[in-house]
């Protein structure tokens, strides 16, 4: 089977002529939008002012009171109120306006499935998808669409009509506790993948957000820090990921972030909301705040905020009075309501109304979750030890909770998978247990035993390095399942593995060099033991059937095809910030609840050169570069051909030179004159042994542009554009340069 996937050029991004069929499709789309606009206008104009205002604020749709236990003092008041009538237990709730037959809004997290920490909908379970970072590692937009459809289908079946998904904050801080929820460090990869995830959710008549807008790449001080960066760098990086995601995915809403951007809170930031989002990009959806991210009424509304999410201080409760006092224009309130109504109509949420009790094909969704997990796992090292031979006689499985399950990312995005969870909280009170690291019940140990029934597999939890090394010495081969839990509200001080695992792995590999390390992390980690082990597999947080997915890769039933969507540094000294700015170990608390920081600035000195572009700029060699990933076969590149001029199109021939079928991701990196190399496109191709395929990669036209601050527009200067096609950002296989003509572009809608 030969399958190739190449990134496509956005027709809207360049003034290129469209074929007649595309023109007709565009005309049909415009007619549909006009119809939606007319229907939404009629419905909104039939509402009273009070009814329109009722749409502009949500309340908590669940309550910690449901736990029936005393709540600690640090729990905010908004989480102590009873569940509202009509709510189904979600993060946010807007009551229905029955007089005009507008449904209630039930807003639920998030990007890894229909989320629940365990108290909003006690007993509810859903398909736990692999970490979004794992999804990015597939380099496969079709898989992102499929993941979105699983989320959308289950949300609709459970009565949820707004998903707080679409996390696309770029990984500026590699120790950020929420990187597992996001899509890596590159704006093109993140933007394309998030757009498909959003579209997949909305395929099921469920609205989706895109978040957190903008410059929200760390948890430490996230409520107060001031992210400082110049406009060009911001537009070329973080905003570019949002722009691509919005252009292609058409999310119903965007969630503004907690932090300040260049001195102004994101949810009252005129530049971000009105100038860029609604002005330049022509965003037609609504802007909702993050939970507790509003600091004013009039400045927020005038800057472009349309809906306040739950928090202790009800700023938007004064909206009617502000209108009567002339502080806020009545037409602005209509616009706020119109954006919400129109967006819900546009995704079909009024014609097709979500309600609890719908059918969910758990088996099919679990199987697809496993396939997504396998596609996202990245083989980082292999000295020939993988895939595991079926005739292996004895294997030592070592690892914290590897007998129980796989780690799940914590915080608002946490999904309670089918079958429930094991919580790593012995002796904790019920609330602390809910916020403790959780493991989905897909045991790596049992999955490996099922995959290799003839092997004698023994287990040790790795808590004692000396004992684990003794167990390892007696086995033919060792598989260490290492974990590093991640959770919203908590960053990491460094890249080490917790629980003494680095020392344990070193001891085990010293006792038995035929050691495979399987990393279950949501971030890059240091590997001081790398030279001692035989193989390393980055499995991320692998979701519903993670144990089975890891066993499939380890045994060769499935071949590794993932590529790193994030750079693994050799040390923190290589990074723009050697430590997490503002990090305080005493303030690392799940969800950040009850933590207070003094305001502080973060200067993003790297500008738009995030991740691999920073390494290119500083000529530093990472531990593993962005885009890296091994397979169980080998590939050759030749036959380079390219065309310049008004764009860049590159051709190459990829040949599978190994003995197994495998998947290659050929990546195109382009450096505009005087700039670093940036990912401009890729082709993913699956080839049988000896098979060759010619791939064409068209550089995304937006990645050939740079933003001119003084002119206030995007420019493509005439000149020589160096490029390479390679296996990763650090492995060029074919190099060249092309002369491109000068161009300017105004992307205002």
C-alpha positions as CSV (number, residue, x, y, z in Angstrom):
1,X,0.0,0.0,0.0
2,X,1.4,3.4,-0.9
3,X,-0.3,6.4,0.7
4,X,1.0,10.0,0.4
5,X,-0.3,13.0,2.3
6,X,1.1,16.5,1.4
7,X,0.2,19.8,2.9
8,X,-2.0,21.9,0.5
9,X,-1.7,25.5,-0.3
10,X,-4.5,27.7,1.0
11,X,-6.3,29.1,-2.0
12,X,-7.4,32.1,0.1
13,X,-3.9,32.9,1.0
14,X,-2.8,34.0,-2.4
15,X,-4.6,35.8,-5.2
16,X,-4.5,32.8,-7.5
17,X,-7.3,32.0,-9.9
18,X,-9.6,29.2,-8.7
19,X,-11.1,26.7,-11.1
20,X,-14.8,27.0,-11.9
21,X,-15.7,24.2,-9.5
22,X,-13.9,26.0,-6.6
23,X,-15.6,29.2,-7.6
24,X,-19.0,27.5,-7.4
25,X,-18.1,25.9,-4.1
26,X,-17.1,29.4,-2.8
27,X,-20.3,30.9,-4.0
28,X,-22.4,28.1,-2.4
29,X,-20.5,28.7,0.9
30,X,-21.3,32.5,0.7
31,X,-24.9,31.8,0.1
32,X,-25.0,29.4,3.1
33,X,-23.3,32.1,5.2
34,X,-25.8,34.7,4.1
35,X,-28.7,32.4,5.0
36,X,-27.2,31.8,8.5
37,X,-26.6,35.5,8.9
38,X,-30.3,36.3,8.0
39,X,-31.6,33.6,10.4
40,X,-29.4,34.7,13.2
41,X,-30.2,38.3,12.8
42,X,-33.9,37.6,12.9
43,X,-33.6,35.5,16.0
44,X,-31.4,38.0,17.9
45,X,-33.6,40.9,16.9
46,X,-36.6,39.1,18.3
47,X,-34.9,39.0,21.8
48,X,-35.2,41.6,24.4
49,X,-32.1,43.4,25.7
50,X,-32.2,41.2,28.8
51,X,-32.3,38.0,26.7
52,X,-29.4,39.2,24.6
53,X,-27.4,40.0,27.7
54,X,-28.3,36.5,29.1
55,X,-26.1,35.0,26.4
56,X,-23.1,37.0,27.3
57,X,-22.2,35.2,30.5
58,X,-21.9,31.6,31.5
59,X,-22.0,30.1,35.0
60,X,-20.5,26.9,36.2
61,X,-22.5,23.9,35.0
62,X,-21.2,21.6,37.8
63,X,-20.5,22.0,41.5
64,X,-17.9,20.6,43.9
65,X,-20.8,20.5,46.4
66,X,-21.8,17.3,44.6
67,X,-18.8,15.6,46.3
68,X,-20.5,16.0,49.7
69,X,-17.2,16.8,51.5
70,X,-15.9,19.9,53.3
71,X,-14.1,22.1,50.8
72,X,-10.6,23.7,51.6
73,X,-10.5,27.5,51.9
74,X,-8.6,27.9,48.7
75,X,-11.5,26.7,46.6
76,X,-13.0,29.8,44.9
77,X,-16.7,30.8,45.5
78,X,-17.6,30.0,41.9
79,X,-16.9,26.4,42.5
80,X,-19.0,26.3,45.7
81,X,-22.4,27.2,44.2
82,X,-25.0,24.5,43.5
83,X,-25.4,23.1,40.0
84,X,-28.0,25.3,38.1
85,X,-31.3,24.0,37.1
86,X,-31.0,22.6,33.5
87,X,-27.2,22.1,33.7
88,X,-25.8,18.7,33.0
89,X,-22.5,19.0,34.8
90,X,-20.1,20.9,32.6
91,X,-17.5,23.7,33.0
92,X,-19.9,26.3,31.7
93,X,-23.7,26.7,31.3
94,X,-25.9,29.4,29.7
95,X,-29.6,28.7,30.3
96,X,-32.0,28.3,27.3
97,X,-34.0,31.3,26.1
98,X,-37.2,29.3,25.8
99,X,-39.4,32.2,24.5
100,X,-37.4,32.3,21.2
101,X,-36.5,28.6,21.3
102,X,-32.7,29.1,21.7
103,X,-31.1,26.1,23.4
104,X,-29.0,26.1,26.5
105,X,-25.2,26.2,26.0
106,X,-23.4,23.4,27.8
107,X,-19.7,24.1,27.6
108,X,-17.2,21.3,28.3
109,X,-13.5,20.7,28.2
110,X,-11.5,19.8,26.0
111,X,-9.0,18.5,23.4
112,X,-8.3,14.9,24.6
113,X,-11.9,13.8,24.7
114,X,-15.0,14.8,26.7
115,X,-13.2,15.8,29.8
116,X,-14.1,15.5,33.5
117,X,-11.8,15.6,36.5
118,X,-14.3,13.5,38.4
119,X,-16.7,15.9,40.1
120,X,-18.6,17.7,37.3
121,X,-20.3,14.5,36.1
122,X,-19.6,11.8,38.7
123,X,-19.6,8.4,37.1
124,X,-19.3,9.7,33.5
125,X,-16.7,8.2,31.3
126,X,-15.6,8.9,27.7
127,X,-13.0,7.8,25.2
128,X,-9.6,9.0,26.4
129,X,-7.6,10.1,23.3
130,X,-3.8,10.3,23.3
131,X,-2.3,13.6,24.3
132,X,-2.7,16.3,21.7
133,X,1.1,16.5,21.5
134,X,0.9,12.9,20.4
135,X,-1.7,13.8,17.8
136,X,0.7,16.5,16.5
137,X,3.4,13.8,16.3
138,X,1.4,12.0,13.6
139,X,2.0,14.9,11.2
140,X,-1.4,13.7,9.8
141,X,-4.3,16.2,9.5
142,X,-6.7,13.4,8.6
143,X,-6.0,11.9,12.0
144,X,-6.6,15.2,13.7
145,X,-10.0,15.4,11.9
146,X,-10.8,11.9,13.1
147,X,-9.8,12.7,16.7
148,X,-12.1,15.7,16.5
149,X,-15.0,13.6,15.2
150,X,-14.7,11.2,18.1
151,X,-14.8,14.2,20.5
152,X,-17.8,15.7,18.7
153,X,-19.8,12.5,18.5
154,X,-19.4,11.8,22.2
155,X,-20.1,15.4,23.2
156,X,-23.3,15.4,21.1
157,X,-24.4,12.0,22.6
158,X,-23.9,13.4,26.1
159,X,-25.8,16.7,25.5
160,X,-22.7,18.9,25.2
161,X,-23.0,21.5,22.4
162,X,-19.8,23.6,23.0
163,X,-16.4,22.0,23.4
164,X,-13.6,24.0,24.9
165,X,-11.1,22.3,22.6
166,X,-8.6,23.6,20.1
167,X,-5.5,24.3,22.3
168,X,-2.8,25.7,20.0
169,X,-0.5,27.6,22.3
170,X,3.0,27.1,20.9
171,X,5.6,25.4,23.1
172,X,7.8,28.4,24.0
173,X,8.3,26.9,27.4
174,X,9.3,23.2,27.3
175,X,8.6,22.7,31.0
176,X,5.0,23.9,30.7
177,X,2.6,21.6,32.5
178,X,0.0,21.9,29.7
179,X,2.2,21.2,26.7
180,X,0.5,17.7,26.5
181,X,-2.7,19.6,25.6
182,X,-1.2,21.5,22.7
183,X,0.3,20.8,19.3
184,X,4.0,21.6,19.7
185,X,6.3,24.4,18.7
186,X,5.7,25.0,15.0
187,X,2.9,27.4,13.8
188,X,2.2,25.5,10.5
189,X,2.0,22.1,12.0
190,X,0.0,23.3,15.0
191,X,-2.3,25.5,12.9
192,X,-3.1,22.8,10.4
193,X,-3.7,20.1,13.0
194,X,-5.9,22.2,15.2
195,X,-8.0,23.3,12.3
196,X,-8.8,19.7,11.4
197,X,-9.5,18.8,15.0
198,X,-11.9,21.8,15.3
199,X,-13.6,20.9,12.0
200,X,-14.0,17.3,13.1
201,X,-15.8,18.4,16.3
202,X,-18.0,20.7,14.4
203,X,-18.9,18.0,11.9
204,X,-21.1,16.7,14.7
205,X,-23.1,19.9,15.2
206,X,-21.0,20.8,18.3
207,X,-19.3,24.2,18.5
208,X,-15.6,24.3,19.2
209,X,-13.3,27.0,20.5
210,X,-9.7,27.7,19.7
211,X,-7.5,28.7,22.7
212,X,-5.8,30.3,24.7
213,X,-5.4,33.6,22.8
214,X,-2.6,34.5,23.1
215,X,1.0,33.9,24.4
216,X,0.0,31.6,27.2
217,X,2.8,29.0,27.1
218,X,3.4,28.4,30.9
219,X,1.4,27.8,34.0
220,X,3.6,29.7,36.5
221,X,2.0,33.1,37.1
222,X,-0.4,32.5,34.2
223,X,-3.0,34.9,35.8
224,X,-0.6,37.8,36.1
225,X,2.5,37.7,33.9
226,X,3.0,40.2,31.1
227,X,4.1,38.5,27.9
228,X,6.3,41.0,26.0
229,X,7.1,40.6,22.3
230,X,7.2,42.8,19.2
231,X,4.3,42.7,16.7
232,X,6.1,41.1,13.8
233,X,7.4,38.3,15.9
234,X,4.0,37.7,17.4
235,X,2.2,37.6,14.1
236,X,4.8,35.3,12.6
237,X,4.6,32.7,15.4
238,X,1.8,32.4,18.0
239,X,-0.8,34.4,16.1
240,X,0.1,32.6,12.9
241,X,-0.9,29.3,14.4
242,X,-4.2,30.8,15.5
243,X,-4.7,32.4,12.1
244,X,-4.2,29.1,10.2
245,X,-6.5,27.3,12.7
246,X,-9.2,29.9,12.3
247,X,-8.9,30.2,8.5
248,X,-9.3,26.5,7.9
249,X,-11.2,25.2,10.9
250,X,-13.6,28.1,11.3
251,X,-14.1,27.6,15.1
252,X,-17.3,28.9,16.6
253,X,-15.5,30.7,19.4
254,X,-12.1,31.7,20.6
255,X,-11.0,31.7,24.3
256,X,-8.8,34.6,25.4
257,X,-6.1,33.9,27.9
258,X,-5.4,34.9,31.5
259,X,-2.1,36.7,31.0
260,X,-1.3,40.2,29.7
261,X,0.2,40.7,26.3
262,X,2.4,43.8,26.0
263,X,0.9,45.3,29.1
264,X,-2.8,44.6,28.6
265,X,-4.8,41.6,29.8
266,X,-5.6,39.3,26.8
267,X,-9.4,39.5,27.4
268,X,-9.4,43.3,27.2
269,X,-6.7,43.6,24.6
270,X,-7.9,45.9,21.8
271,X,-5.0,44.9,19.5
272,X,-5.6,41.1,19.9
273,X,-9.4,41.1,19.8
274,X,-10.6,43.9,17.7
275,X,-7.6,44.9,15.5
276,X,-6.2,41.4,14.6
277,X,-8.9,38.8,15.3
278,X,-12.1,40.6,14.3
279,X,-10.4,43.2,12.1
280,X,-7.6,41.7,10.1
281,X,-8.8,38.1,10.2
282,X,-12.5,38.8,10.0
283,X,-13.4,36.4,12.7
284,X,-17.1,35.9,12.9
285,X,-17.4,33.8,16.0
286,X,-17.6,34.9,19.6
287,X,-14.8,35.7,22.1
288,X,-15.2,34.0,25.4
289,X,-12.9,34.5,28.4
290,X,-11.0,31.8,30.1
291,X,-12.4,30.9,33.5
292,X,-11.6,33.9,35.7
293,X,-9.8,35.9,33.1
294,X,-12.0,39.0,33.1
295,X,-10.8,42.1,34.9
296,X,-13.3,44.8,33.8
297,X,-16.7,45.4,32.1
298,X,-16.5,48.4,29.8
299,X,-12.9,48.0,28.7
300,X,-13.4,44.3,28.0
301,X,-16.6,44.7,26.0
302,X,-15.2,47.6,24.0
303,X,-12.0,45.6,23.3
304,X,-14.0,42.8,21.8
305,X,-14.9,40.3,24.6
306,X,-18.3,38.8,23.9
307,X,-18.9,36.4,26.8
308,X,-17.6,36.2,30.4
309,X,-17.0,32.7,31.7
310,X,-17.5,31.6,35.3
311,X,-15.5,33.4,38.0
312,X,-16.1,34.9,41.4
313,X,-16.7,38.5,40.3
314,X,-19.6,38.9,37.9
315,X,-18.4,41.9,35.7
316,X,-21.0,41.2,33.0
317,X,-23.8,41.3,35.5
318,X,-23.6,45.1,35.2
319,X,-24.0,45.1,31.4
320,X,-27.6,46.2,31.3
321,X,-26.9,49.1,33.7
322,X,-23.9,50.1,31.5
323,X,-26.1,50.2,28.4
324,X,-28.7,52.3,30.2
325,X,-26.0,54.7,31.3
326,X,-24.6,55.0,27.8
327,X,-21.3,53.5,28.7
328,X,-21.8,50.6,26.3
329,X,-23.6,50.9,23.0
330,X,-26.8,48.9,22.6
331,X,-25.6,47.8,19.2
332,X,-22.5,46.3,20.8
333,X,-24.7,44.0,23.0
334,X,-26.6,43.0,19.9
335,X,-23.3,42.1,18.2
336,X,-22.2,40.0,21.2
337,X,-25.5,38.0,21.1
338,X,-25.4,37.8,17.3
339,X,-22.0,36.3,17.2
340,X,-23.0,33.6,19.7
341,X,-26.3,32.8,17.9
342,X,-24.8,32.9,14.5
343,X,-22.0,30.6,15.5
344,X,-24.3,28.0,17.0
345,X,-26.5,28.1,13.8
346,X,-23.4,27.8,11.6
347,X,-22.4,24.4,13.1
348,X,-26.0,23.2,13.0
349,X,-26.5,23.1,16.7
350,X,-30.0,24.5,16.5
351,X,-31.3,22.1,13.8
352,X,-29.5,19.2,15.5
353,X,-29.8,19.6,19.2
354,X,-27.5,17.6,21.5
355,X,-29.1,15.8,24.3
356,X,-27.9,13.3,26.9
357,X,-28.5,9.6,26.3
358,X,-27.2,9.2,22.8
359,X,-25.5,6.1,21.6
360,X,-21.7,5.8,21.6
361,X,-19.8,3.1,19.9
362,X,-17.2,2.6,22.7
363,X,-15.4,-0.3,21.0
364,X,-15.0,1.6,17.7
365,X,-13.8,4.7,19.4
366,X,-11.4,2.9,21.7
367,X,-9.9,1.1,18.7
368,X,-9.4,4.4,16.9
369,X,-7.9,5.9,20.0
370,X,-5.4,3.0,20.0
371,X,-4.6,3.6,16.3
372,X,-4.0,7.3,16.9
373,X,-1.7,6.5,19.8
374,X,0.3,4.1,17.7
375,X,0.7,6.7,14.9
376,X,1.9,9.3,17.4
377,X,4.6,7.3,19.2
378,X,8.2,8.3,18.3
379,X,11.1,5.9,18.2
380,X,14.1,7.9,19.4
381,X,16.7,5.2,19.6
382,X,17.1,1.6,18.4
383,X,20.2,-0.4,18.5
384,X,18.4,-3.3,16.9
385,X,16.6,-4.4,20.0
386,X,13.2,-3.5,18.5
387,X,10.9,-4.9,17.5
388,X,11.0,-7.5,20.2
389,X,11.5,-11.0,18.9
390,X,8.6,-13.3,19.4
391,X,11.0,-16.0,20.7
392,X,12.3,-13.8,23.6
393,X,12.2,-16.1,26.6
394,X,12.3,-13.7,29.6
395,X,11.4,-10.1,29.9
396,X,11.6,-7.9,33.0
397,X,8.9,-5.1,32.9
398,X,9.9,-2.3,35.3
399,X,8.0,0.9,36.0
400,X,5.8,2.8,38.3
401,X,2.2,1.6,37.9
402,X,3.0,-0.2,34.7
403,X,0.9,-3.1,36.2
404,X,-2.1,-0.8,36.5
405,X,-2.3,1.6,33.5
406,X,-1.0,4.6,31.6
407,X,-0.8,8.2,32.8
408,X,-3.5,10.7,31.9
409,X,-2.8,14.5,31.6
410,X,-4.3,16.3,34.6
411,X,-6.4,19.4,35.0
412,X,-9.4,20.7,33.1
413,X,-8.7,18.5,30.1
414,X,-8.6,15.3,32.0
415,X,-10.8,12.5,30.6
416,X,-12.1,9.7,32.7
417,X,-11.7,6.8,30.3
418,X,-14.0,3.8,29.8
419,X,-13.2,1.5,32.7
420,X,-12.2,4.3,35.1
421,X,-8.9,5.4,36.5
422,X,-6.3,4.6,39.2
423,X,-5.4,7.7,41.2
424,X,-1.9,7.9,42.6
425,X,-3.0,9.3,45.9
426,X,-2.7,6.8,48.7
427,X,-4.5,8.0,51.8
428,X,-5.5,11.4,50.3
429,X,-8.9,13.0,51.0
430,X,-11.4,12.7,48.2
431,X,-10.7,16.2,46.7
432,X,-6.9,15.7,46.7
433,X,-7.4,12.3,45.1
434,X,-9.4,13.9,42.3
435,X,-6.5,16.3,41.6
436,X,-3.7,13.6,41.9
437,X,-2.0,12.0,38.9
438,X,-4.3,9.5,37.3
439,X,-3.8,6.4,35.2
440,X,-6.2,4.9,32.7
441,X,-6.7,1.2,33.3
442,X,-4.8,-0.1,30.2
443,X,-2.0,-2.0,31.8
444,X,1.3,-2.0,29.8
445,X,2.4,-5.1,31.7
446,X,-0.8,-7.1,30.8
447,X,-0.8,-5.8,27.2
448,X,2.8,-7.0,26.7
449,X,2.0,-10.4,28.2
450,X,-1.0,-10.7,25.8
451,X,1.2,-9.8,22.9
452,X,4.0,-12.2,23.8
453,X,2.2,-15.1,25.5
454,X,5.2,-17.5,25.3
455,X,7.6,-15.1,27.2
456,X,8.1,-15.3,30.9
457,X,7.4,-11.7,31.9
458,X,8.2,-10.6,35.5
459,X,7.3,-7.2,37.0
460,X,9.0,-4.7,39.4
461,X,7.6,-1.3,40.2
462,X,11.1,0.3,40.0
463,X,10.7,2.1,43.4
464,X,14.0,0.5,44.5
465,X,16.8,0.9,42.0
466,X,19.0,-1.9,43.5
467,X,16.1,-4.4,43.5
468,X,15.1,-3.4,39.9
469,X,18.6,-3.9,38.7
470,X,18.7,-7.3,40.2
471,X,15.5,-8.3,38.5
472,X,16.8,-6.8,35.2
473,X,20.1,-8.8,35.4
474,X,18.1,-12.1,35.3
475,X,16.1,-11.3,32.2
476,X,17.0,-11.7,28.5
477,X,15.6,-8.2,27.9
478,X,14.1,-5.3,30.0
479,X,11.3,-2.9,29.2
480,X,11.2,0.2,31.5
481,X,8.0,2.2,31.4
482,X,9.0,5.6,32.7
483,X,6.4,8.3,33.7
484,X,6.3,12.0,34.2
485,X,2.8,13.2,35.1
486,X,1.8,16.6,33.8
487,X,-1.1,18.8,35.0
488,X,-2.6,22.2,34.5
489,X,-1.3,24.6,37.1
490,X,2.0,22.9,37.5
491,X,5.3,23.5,35.6
492,X,8.5,21.6,36.1
493,X,11.8,23.0,37.4
494,X,13.8,20.8,35.0
495,X,13.8,18.0,32.5
496,X,14.5,15.1,34.9
497,X,12.2,12.2,35.5
498,X,10.5,12.2,38.9
499,X,10.4,9.5,41.5
500,X,14.2,8.7,41.1
501,X,13.6,7.1,37.7
502,X,16.7,8.4,36.1
503,X,18.9,6.7,38.7
504,X,16.8,3.6,38.4
505,X,17.1,3.4,34.6
506,X,20.8,3.9,34.9
507,X,21.1,1.0,37.4
508,X,18.9,-1.2,35.3
509,X,20.8,-0.5,32.0
510,X,24.1,-1.1,33.8
511,X,22.8,-4.5,34.9
512,X,21.3,-5.3,31.5
513,X,22.2,-3.2,28.4
514,X,19.3,-4.9,26.5
515,X,17.0,-2.3,28.0
516,X,14.1,-0.5,26.2
517,X,12.9,2.7,27.8
518,X,9.3,3.7,27.0
519,X,8.7,7.3,28.0
520,X,5.2,8.4,29.0
521,X,5.6,12.1,29.2
522,X,3.9,15.3,28.0
523,X,7.1,17.2,27.5
524,X,10.7,16.6,26.5
525,X,12.9,15.0,29.2
526,X,16.6,14.7,29.8
527,X,18.1,11.2,29.3
528,X,21.4,11.0,31.2
529,X,21.2,7.2,30.7
530,X,20.7,7.4,26.9
531,X,24.1,5.9,25.9
532,X,23.5,2.9,28.2
533,X,20.1,1.7,26.8
534,X,19.3,-0.2,23.7
535,X,16.1,1.7,22.6
536,X,13.9,4.6,23.5
537,X,10.3,5.0,22.6
538,X,8.4,8.3,23.3
539,X,4.8,7.1,23.9
540,X,3.4,10.4,25.3
541,X,0.1,10.0,27.2
542,X,-1.3,7.2,25.1
543,X,-5.0,7.2,26.0
544,X,-7.8,4.7,26.2
545,X,-5.7,1.7,25.0
546,X,-2.3,3.0,25.6
547,X,-0.9,-0.3,27.0
548,X,-2.0,-2.2,23.9
549,X,-0.7,0.6,21.6
550,X,2.8,0.4,23.2
551,X,2.8,-3.3,23.0
552,X,1.9,-3.2,19.3
553,X,4.9,-0.8,18.6
554,X,7.3,-2.8,20.8
555,X,6.5,-6.1,19.1
556,X,6.3,-4.8,15.6
557,X,2.6,-5.5,15.1
558,X,2.5,-1.8,14.3
559,X,5.5,0.2,12.9
560,X,6.6,3.5,14.5
561,X,5.7,6.5,12.3
562,X,5.6,9.5,14.7
563,X,7.8,12.5,14.5
564,X,8.7,14.9,17.3
565,X,6.5,18.0,17.2
566,X,8.7,19.6,19.8
567,X,12.5,19.8,20.3
568,X,14.2,17.8,23.0
569,X,17.0,20.0,24.2
570,X,20.4,18.6,25.4
571,X,20.2,21.0,28.4
572,X,18.3,24.0,29.7
573,X,21.3,26.1,28.9
574,X,20.4,25.9,25.2
575,X,17.0,27.6,25.7
576,X,16.1,31.3,25.6
577,X,15.1,31.0,29.3
578,X,17.3,28.8,31.3
579,X,14.6,28.4,33.9
580,X,10.8,28.9,33.8
581,X,10.3,32.6,34.4
582,X,8.6,33.2,37.7
583,X,8.8,29.6,38.7
584,X,8.1,29.0,42.4
585,X,8.1,25.4,43.6
586,X,5.8,26.4,46.5
587,X,3.1,27.6,44.1
588,X,2.8,24.6,41.8
589,X,-0.8,23.5,42.5
590,X,-3.3,21.5,40.4
591,X,-5.3,24.0,38.2
592,X,-3.5,26.8,39.9
593,X,-6.4,27.1,42.4
594,X,-5.7,29.4,45.3
595,X,-2.2,30.4,44.1
596,X,-1.3,34.1,44.0
597,X,1.7,35.6,42.2
598,X,3.0,39.1,42.1
599,X,2.9,40.4,38.4
600,X,6.1,39.9,36.4
601,X,7.2,40.3,32.8
602,X,8.4,37.6,30.4
603,X,10.4,38.9,27.5
604,X,10.3,36.5,24.6
605,X,13.8,37.3,23.3
606,X,13.6,34.5,20.7
607,X,10.8,36.4,18.9
608,X,9.3,34.2,16.2
609,X,12.3,31.8,16.4
610,X,10.6,29.2,18.6
611,X,12.0,25.7,19.2
612,X,14.0,24.4,16.3
613,X,14.3,27.9,14.8
614,X,16.1,29.1,18.0
615,X,18.5,26.1,17.7
616,X,19.1,27.1,14.0
617,X,19.7,30.7,15.1
618,X,22.1,29.8,17.9
619,X,23.7,26.9,16.1
620,X,23.0,24.6,19.0
621,X,22.6,20.8,18.7
622,X,19.6,19.4,20.6
623,X,19.3,16.0,22.1
624,X,16.6,15.2,19.4
625,X,15.5,17.8,16.8
626,X,12.0,18.7,15.9
627,X,10.6,16.3,13.3
628,X,12.9,13.5,14.3
629,X,11.7,9.9,14.4
630,X,13.1,6.5,13.5
631,X,11.3,3.6,11.9
632,X,11.8,-0.1,11.5
633,X,13.1,0.4,8.0
634,X,15.2,2.9,6.1
635,X,14.6,5.5,3.4
636,X,16.7,7.2,0.7
637,X,16.0,10.6,-0.8
638,X,17.0,11.6,-4.4
639,X,15.7,13.3,-7.5
640,X,15.4,16.8,-6.2
641,X,13.6,19.2,-8.5
642,X,12.0,22.5,-7.6
643,X,10.3,25.6,-9.0
644,X,10.6,29.2,-7.6
645,X,9.1,32.5,-8.8
646,X,5.8,33.3,-7.1
647,X,6.0,30.4,-4.8
648,X,8.1,27.3,-4.0
649,X,7.3,23.8,-5.1
650,X,9.8,21.0,-4.4
651,X,9.8,17.4,-5.6
652,X,11.8,14.5,-4.3
653,X,11.8,10.7,-4.7
654,X,11.6,8.7,-1.5
655,X,12.6,5.0,-1.6
656,X,12.2,2.4,1.1
657,X,15.6,0.7,1.3
658,X,14.8,-1.6,4.1
659,X,13.1,-5.0,4.6
660,X,9.8,-3.8,6.2
661,X,6.9,-1.5,5.1
662,X,7.3,1.9,6.8
663,X,6.2,5.5,6.8
664,X,8.4,8.4,6.1
665,X,7.6,12.1,6.8
666,X,9.6,14.2,4.3
667,X,9.8,17.7,5.6
668,X,10.4,20.9,3.7
669,X,12.3,23.7,5.6
670,X,12.7,27.2,3.9
671,X,14.8,30.1,5.0
672,X,13.8,33.5,3.6
673,X,16.7,35.9,3.1
674,X,18.3,36.7,6.4
675,X,16.0,34.4,8.4
676,X,16.1,31.0,10.0
677,X,14.7,27.9,8.4
678,X,11.0,27.2,9.0
679,X,8.8,24.3,8.3
680,X,6.9,25.1,5.1
681,X,5.3,21.8,4.3
682,X,5.7,18.0,4.4
683,X,4.7,14.8,2.7
684,X,3.8,11.6,4.6
685,X,4.2,8.5,2.6
686,X,3.9,4.8,3.4
687,X,6.1,2.5,1.2
688,X,6.7,-1.2,0.9
689,X,10.2,-2.6,0.8
690,X,11.9,-1.4,-2.4
691,X,9.1,0.9,-3.3
692,X,9.8,4.5,-4.5
693,X,7.4,7.4,-4.7
694,X,7.9,10.9,-6.0
695,X,6.4,13.5,-3.6
696,X,5.6,17.1,-4.3
697,X,5.7,19.6,-1.4
698,X,4.3,23.0,-2.0
699,X,5.6,25.5,0.5
700,X,2.7,27.1,2.3
701,X,2.7,30.6,0.9
702,X,2.2,32.2,4.3
703,X,5.5,30.7,5.5
704,X,7.4,32.4,2.7
705,X,6.3,35.8,4.1
706,X,7.6,38.0,6.9
707,X,5.7,40.7,8.7
708,X,6.9,44.3,8.1
709,X,6.1,46.3,11.3
710,X,6.6,49.7,9.7
711,X,4.5,48.9,6.6
712,X,1.9,47.0,8.6
713,X,1.7,44.2,6.1
714,X,3.2,40.8,5.0
715,X,6.0,40.9,2.5
716,X,7.9,38.4,0.5
717,X,11.2,40.1,-0.4
718,X,12.8,39.1,-3.7
719,X,15.8,37.0,-3.2
720,X,17.3,33.6,-2.7
721,X,15.4,31.3,-0.5
722,X,17.5,28.4,0.9
723,X,15.6,25.2,1.6
724,X,16.1,21.6,2.4
725,X,14.0,18.4,2.3
726,X,14.9,16.2,5.3
727,X,14.0,13.7,7.9
728,X,13.9,16.4,10.6
729,X,14.9,20.0,11.3
730,X,18.3,18.7,12.0
731,X,18.7,16.1,9.2
732,X,18.8,17.7,5.7
733,X,18.8,15.1,2.9
734,X,18.4,17.3,-0.2
735,X,19.3,21.0,-0.2
736,X,18.8,23.8,-2.7
737,X,17.9,27.4,-3.2
738,X,15.3,29.1,-5.3
739,X,14.8,32.7,-6.3
740,X,11.4,34.0,-5.4
741,X,9.8,37.2,-6.7
742,X,8.8,40.1,-4.4
743,X,5.2,40.3,-3.2
744,X,3.1,41.9,-0.5
745,X,-0.1,40.6,1.0
746,X,-2.9,42.1,3.0
747,X,-4.6,39.3,4.8
748,X,-7.4,41.5,6.2
749,X,-10.8,39.9,5.5
